């Protein structure tokens, strides 16, 4: 199979509990830019259960097409099931680029997919571009402890894969006029619960309120130099004034 047979840019649309993650919408914006440079389509790959509304949301945020794999088996993330569905789709449709968010889920899923497909994966990217002559993805990431930036190319294998840190790119703009049912392709899931080695019995969430500092625009931080628990309250006052997170 020649690498010239691979066409299209794919974004893995990560969702949790029926809610699309911000990194997926960020990747749609950058993916659209990359797809335009390659003169090809941008496809969102969505896995889960009862995903119709999320599929429409992905179209509104710029996906030209959505591959929607809807099954109870995919209701909760398991590496085995998600990797099989995506790898089967890649082998069938042959995209030239696949982007995955560098979340805890994406860092688990991305390497498994690249290994099964015998292709390269550039992890934790902070910049993406295209070589217009070769159509190679130019994936840039920090190297040597962040002392330099390395641009990595996967010239001989397809799809070219990269995981991208959340918050690196701006979210795509929403345009509900782009939504059309005929842009959503339902994917048959050939997996049964009994086929999986790992089964999710129950998801238990902490009742403690957890603040996502990755989504905060202003952060106020303090350490041992603050001196005492009482002094730390002053930082909370500062965070309140700045509208930030401590």
C-alpha positions as CSV (number, residue, x, y, z in Angstrom):
1,X,0.0,0.0,0.0
2,X,1.4,3.4,-1.1
3,X,1.3,6.3,1.4
4,X,-0.3,8.3,-1.5
5,X,-3.4,6.2,-1.0
6,X,-4.0,7.8,2.4
7,X,-6.1,11.0,2.4
8,X,-7.8,13.1,5.0
9,X,-7.3,14.6,8.5
10,X,-9.0,12.9,11.5
11,X,-9.5,14.2,15.0
12,X,-10.4,11.8,17.8
13,X,-13.3,13.5,19.5
14,X,-12.9,12.7,23.2
15,X,-16.1,12.7,25.2
16,X,-16.8,11.9,28.8
17,X,-20.2,11.3,30.2
18,X,-21.8,12.6,27.0
19,X,-19.8,15.9,27.0
20,X,-17.2,16.7,24.4
21,X,-13.8,17.7,25.9
22,X,-12.4,21.1,25.1
23,X,-9.3,19.6,23.6
24,X,-11.4,18.0,20.9
25,X,-12.9,21.4,19.8
26,X,-9.4,22.9,19.9
27,X,-8.1,20.1,17.6
28,X,-11.0,20.7,15.2
29,X,-9.8,24.3,14.8
30,X,-6.2,23.3,14.1
31,X,-7.3,20.3,12.1
32,X,-9.4,22.5,9.8
33,X,-6.3,24.6,9.1
34,X,-4.2,21.5,8.3
35,X,-6.9,20.0,6.1
36,X,-7.1,23.2,4.1
37,X,-3.4,23.1,3.4
38,X,-3.7,19.5,2.2
39,X,-6.9,20.3,0.3
40,X,-8.7,17.4,2.0
41,X,-11.6,16.7,4.5
42,X,-11.6,17.1,8.2
43,X,-13.3,14.1,9.9
44,X,-14.2,13.8,13.6
45,X,-14.1,10.2,15.0
46,X,-16.6,9.9,17.9
47,X,-17.1,6.8,20.1
48,X,-19.6,6.3,22.8
49,X,-23.3,5.6,23.5
50,X,-26.2,7.9,22.4
51,X,-23.8,10.2,20.6
52,X,-26.2,11.9,18.1
53,X,-26.1,15.3,19.8
54,X,-22.4,15.3,20.1
55,X,-22.0,14.4,16.5
56,X,-24.0,17.4,15.5
57,X,-21.9,19.6,17.8
58,X,-18.7,18.4,16.1
59,X,-20.2,19.5,12.7
60,X,-21.1,22.9,14.2
61,X,-17.4,23.3,15.3
62,X,-16.0,22.7,11.8
63,X,-15.8,18.9,11.1
64,X,-16.7,18.2,7.4
65,X,-17.8,14.7,8.5
66,X,-18.3,12.7,11.6
67,X,-17.7,8.9,12.0
68,X,-20.0,8.0,14.9
69,X,-19.5,4.6,16.6
70,X,-22.5,4.2,18.9
71,X,-22.7,1.2,21.2
72,X,-23.3,0.3,24.8
73,X,-19.8,-1.4,24.8
74,X,-18.3,2.1,24.2
75,X,-20.3,3.8,26.9
76,X,-17.3,3.9,29.2
77,X,-13.7,4.2,27.8
78,X,-11.6,1.0,27.7
79,X,-8.4,1.1,25.7
80,X,-9.0,-2.3,24.1
81,X,-12.5,-1.5,22.7
82,X,-11.6,2.1,21.6
83,X,-8.3,1.1,20.0
84,X,-10.0,-1.8,18.0
85,X,-12.8,0.4,16.6
86,X,-10.4,3.2,15.6
87,X,-7.8,0.9,14.1
88,X,-10.5,-0.9,12.1
89,X,-11.7,2.4,10.7
90,X,-8.2,3.6,9.8
91,X,-7.5,0.3,8.0
92,X,-10.7,0.7,6.0
93,X,-10.7,4.4,5.2
94,X,-6.9,5.3,5.3
95,X,-6.6,8.8,6.7
96,X,-3.2,10.4,6.3
97,X,-3.2,12.2,9.7
98,X,-4.8,11.4,13.1
99,X,-4.8,13.8,16.0
100,X,-5.5,12.8,19.6
101,X,-5.7,15.1,22.7
102,X,-2.8,14.5,25.1
103,X,-5.2,13.9,28.0
104,X,-4.8,11.0,30.4
105,X,-7.2,9.1,28.1
106,X,-5.5,10.1,24.9
107,X,-2.0,9.3,26.2
108,X,-3.3,5.8,26.9
109,X,-5.1,5.4,23.6
110,X,-2.7,7.1,21.1
111,X,0.3,4.8,21.6
112,X,-1.9,1.7,21.4
113,X,-3.3,2.8,18.1
114,X,0.1,3.7,16.6
115,X,1.6,0.4,17.7
116,X,-1.2,-1.7,16.1
117,X,-1.0,0.3,12.9
118,X,2.9,0.2,12.9
119,X,3.1,3.9,12.4
120,X,4.8,6.8,14.2
121,X,3.4,9.0,17.0
122,X,4.7,12.4,18.2
123,X,3.6,12.9,21.7
124,X,2.7,16.1,23.6
125,X,2.9,18.4,20.6
126,X,2.7,22.2,21.0
127,X,2.8,23.2,17.3
128,X,1.6,21.6,14.0
129,X,2.3,22.4,10.4
130,X,2.5,20.8,6.9
131,X,5.3,20.5,4.4
132,X,3.4,21.4,1.2
133,X,5.7,19.5,-1.0
134,X,5.7,16.2,0.7
135,X,2.4,16.4,2.7
136,X,4.4,15.4,5.8
137,X,3.1,16.5,9.1
138,X,5.6,18.8,11.0
139,X,4.9,18.0,14.7
140,X,6.8,20.1,17.2
141,X,7.3,19.2,20.8
142,X,9.6,20.1,23.7
143,X,12.7,17.9,24.0
144,X,15.6,17.5,26.3
145,X,13.7,18.7,29.3
146,X,12.2,21.6,27.5
147,X,15.6,23.1,26.5
148,X,14.8,22.9,22.8
149,X,11.9,22.4,20.5
150,X,12.1,19.4,18.1
151,X,10.1,19.1,14.9
152,X,9.4,15.5,14.1
153,X,8.4,14.0,10.7
154,X,6.9,10.6,10.0
155,X,7.8,10.4,6.4
156,X,7.5,6.7,5.6
157,X,4.3,5.5,7.4
158,X,0.7,6.5,7.5
159,X,-1.4,7.7,9.2
160,X,0.9,10.3,10.8
161,X,-0.1,10.6,14.4
162,X,0.3,13.2,17.1
163,X,-1.1,13.8,20.6
164,X,-1.6,17.5,21.4
165,X,-1.6,19.2,24.8
166,X,-4.9,20.7,25.8
167,X,-5.0,24.5,25.7
168,X,-2.4,24.9,23.0
169,X,-4.8,25.9,20.3
170,X,-7.9,28.0,20.3
171,X,-11.3,26.4,20.1
172,X,-13.0,26.3,16.7
173,X,-15.9,28.8,16.2
174,X,-19.4,27.3,16.4
175,X,-21.6,27.6,13.4
176,X,-24.9,25.6,13.7
177,X,-25.7,26.2,10.0
178,X,-23.0,23.6,9.2
179,X,-25.0,20.8,10.8
180,X,-26.4,18.3,8.4
181,X,-27.5,14.7,9.1
182,X,-26.0,13.4,5.9
183,X,-22.5,14.4,7.2
184,X,-22.8,11.9,10.0
185,X,-21.8,8.3,9.1
186,X,-22.9,5.6,11.6
187,X,-20.2,3.1,12.2
188,X,-21.0,-0.6,12.9
189,X,-19.3,-1.7,16.1
190,X,-18.3,-5.4,15.9
191,X,-17.5,-5.8,19.6
192,X,-19.5,-7.6,22.3
193,X,-19.0,-7.0,26.0
194,X,-17.9,-10.6,26.4
195,X,-15.0,-10.0,24.0
196,X,-13.4,-7.5,26.3
197,X,-10.7,-8.5,28.8
198,X,-11.6,-5.5,31.0
199,X,-15.1,-4.6,32.0
200,X,-16.1,-1.3,33.7
201,X,-18.5,-2.3,36.5
202,X,-19.1,1.1,38.0
203,X,-17.7,4.6,37.8
204,X,-17.2,6.3,41.2
205,X,-16.6,10.0,41.2
206,X,-15.2,12.0,44.1
207,X,-17.6,14.3,45.8
208,X,-14.9,16.8,46.4
209,X,-15.1,19.8,44.2
210,X,-12.1,19.7,41.9
211,X,-11.0,22.8,40.0
212,X,-9.5,22.2,36.6
213,X,-6.5,24.5,36.6
214,X,-5.8,23.7,33.0
215,X,-9.0,25.7,32.1
216,X,-8.1,28.7,34.3
217,X,-7.0,31.9,32.6
218,X,-5.4,33.3,35.8
219,X,-3.5,31.2,38.4
220,X,-2.2,32.4,41.7
221,X,0.3,30.0,43.3
222,X,2.1,29.9,46.6
223,X,4.6,27.5,48.3
224,X,6.7,27.2,51.4
225,X,7.7,30.9,51.2
226,X,4.2,32.0,52.2
227,X,5.1,30.9,55.7
228,X,1.9,29.7,57.2
229,X,-1.7,28.5,56.5
230,X,-3.0,31.9,57.6
231,X,-0.8,33.7,55.1
232,X,-2.1,31.5,52.3
233,X,-5.5,33.2,52.8
234,X,-3.9,36.4,51.4
235,X,-3.3,34.6,48.1
236,X,-6.9,33.6,48.1
237,X,-7.8,37.2,48.4
238,X,-5.6,38.1,45.5
239,X,-7.1,35.3,43.4
240,X,-10.6,36.6,44.1
241,X,-9.6,40.2,43.1
242,X,-8.0,38.9,39.8
243,X,-10.8,36.5,39.1
244,X,-8.4,33.6,39.2
245,X,-7.9,30.1,40.6
246,X,-5.6,29.4,43.5
